[in-house]
Amino acid sequence: MESNKEDIVILGFGGHAKSVADCLLRNDAYHIAGYTDTHDCSNQFAYLGTDEELTSIYRKGIHKAVLGVGFLGKSIIRDRLVQTAKEAGFEFPVIIDPSATIAKDVQIGEGTVVGKKAVINAASTIGDFCIVNTGAIIEHENVIDDYSHISVGAILCGNVSVGHHTFIGAGSTVIQGRKIGNNCIIGANSTILSDVEDNMKYYGIVNNLGRLSEN
């Protein structure tokens, strides 16, 4: 372990994990001890085995973990990984890229990853195991529930609430005061002008006169 850095394991090593790993490399707190996945898929970091090895990895003294699996509207794998790792004893710290801007009174839950140049403004609350991706803007007094993903370049204006396990697509804008429910998918470059109920999937312009584009 590098001096003054705590070992951490990345759970799953797909494309999202590469961004997470770079955040960790730019962060002074953690040393990447390796990753778990179904197979060896990186020449940069040590392959520690499949998820079945998590208990053994924990017993070797690595007690911190971060999710490397992204969320594109289905969170079954992420949920399962968290459950398995927690049963083994792992803790999930918040990972914030040094380039992100976070207001002093923001609350961020365990396991959440905040990417490069993301902004989370005053009095906002981010739940557990969320992704606030590159360049996303979460304005004042937002509430983002557990396991949700605010994607690249998305903009959430003031007083927006997003339920759990919801995906806000790249470049989308949610105007102030709107509520988006649980288990929703908002497609890329959408504009949300009205509330969205649970379990809905929309793209395009969504307003109080009806969903102009729907899937």
N, C-alpha and C positions, 0 to 999 in steps of 0.2 A: 504494500500500500504506500502511495506517495505520502510524503511528510504532511501531516495536518489535514489530510483528505480521507474521508470515510469511503470504504468500498460500497459500490452499488451495482446491482445486476439489472440489465434491461430485459424485460419479458417480451419476447417476440422481436424479430429483426427484419421487418419489411421496410418500405420506403419511409414511413413516418419515423421509424426508429433511428434512421440516419440523422434526421433533424433533431431528435431528442438527444442523440449522442453528441452532436455538435454543441447543443446548449450545455450539456454536462462538461464538455471539454473547455468551454468558455467560462465555466463556473468554478470558483475556487474551493467549493465545499466537497466535491465528490471525485473519486477515482473509479473509472469503469472497470470493474473486475471481470466482466464478460457478459454474455447474453445467453438466454435459452431460446430454443426454437425446435421445430421438428427435424432440422438438419443444420449442418454447418454452412452458413451463407455469408460470412464476412471474413476477409483477410486482415482486417484492422484490429478486431477484438477477439478475445478468447471465447471459444464455444464451450459452454458449460453443460450442455446436454438438453434434454427435453424438459418439459414442465414437471415430469415425474421425479426429476432430480432436485426439486426446490427444497425439500426437507434436508437433504444431504448438503446442499449449498449453504443453507442457513446454519447448519451445525458446524460448518467450517469457518464460521465467523462473519459471513456477509449477511447483514441484517436489514439492508435497505434495498428497495426495488422501485422501478419505474416502468410504466407500461410503454412498450414500443409498438404496440398494435394500434393503428388508426381507427377512426370511427366514421363510416360513411352511411349511417342510417340504421345499422344493425349492430348491437353491442353485445351479442351473446358471448363472443370470444373474450372481449374485455372483461365482462362480468365474471366469466368463469376463471380467468387468470387471476383476478383480484381475490376471489374466494379461495382458490388453491394456495396462493401465496400467503394470504392471511392465516390460513389454517397451519401453514408451516412456520408462522411467526413473523413474517416480514412486515416492515413498516414502509409506508409510501410518502416520502417527503414531497413538498411542492417544488417544482423545478421551473425557474424563471430565467429566460435568457437575459444576459446583462444589458442588452439594448432595449428591452421592454421598459415602458413607463407605467408605474403602478402608484396610484394615490396612496397616501399614508394610512387612510382609514379603510382601505379595501380589505375584505375578508376573503381568503381563498382556502378551500377545503383540501384535504389530503389527496395526494396523487395527481393533482392537476398540473398540467404543463402549459406554460405561457411562452409563446414563441417570439421570434425576432421582431422588434419594433412594434409589438402589440401595445395597445394603450388600454388601461382599465382605470376609469376615472372615479371621482370621489363618491363615497358611500355605496359602492357596489359590492355585491356578494356573489362569489363564484363557488359552486358546490364541489363535491368530491369527484375526482377522476374526470374532470373536464379537459378539453383541449381548447385553448385560445390561440389560434394559429397565427402565422406570420402576417403582420400588418393589420390584424383585426382591431377595430375600435369599439370598445364597450364604454359608453358614456355614463354620466352620473346616475346613481341610484338604480342601476340594473340589478336584477336577481336572476342568476343562471343556475338551474338545478343540476343535480348529480348526473355525470356521464354524458353531458351534452357537449357538442363540438361547434364552436364558432369558427368558421373556416377562413381561409386566406382572404384578407381584404374586406371582410364583412363589416358593416357599420350598424351598430345598435345605438339609436339615439337615447335620450334620457328616459328613465323610468320604464324601461322595457323589462318584461319578465319572460323567461324561457323555461319550460318544464324540463323534466328529466328525460334522458335518452333522446334528445332532439338534435337534429343536424341543421345548421344554418349554412347554406352553400356559399361558395366563393363569390365575393363581390356583391352580395345581397345587402339591402338596406331595410331596416325595420324602423319606422318612424316612432316618435316619442309616445310613450304610454301604452303601447300595444302589448298584448299578452299572447304568447305562443305556447300551446299546450305540450303535453307529454308525448313522446314517441312520434314526433313530427319530422318530416323532411321538407325543407325549403330549398328549392333548386337554385343553382348558380345564377347570379345577377337578377334575382327577384326583388321586387319592391313590395313590402308588406305595409299596407295602409289601414288594415283592420285586424281584429283579433283572429287567431287561428285555434280551432278546437283540437282536442286530443286526437292522436292517431291519424292525422291528415298529411297528405303529400301534395304540395303545390309548387308551381314555378310561374314566373311572369309577374304580373301586377295583381295583387290581392287587395280589394277594397270593400267598403261596406255596401256596395251595390251588387257584389257578387264576385266570384273568383273568375277573373278574365282569362287566366290560363291555368289549367288543372290537369293533373295526371293521377 
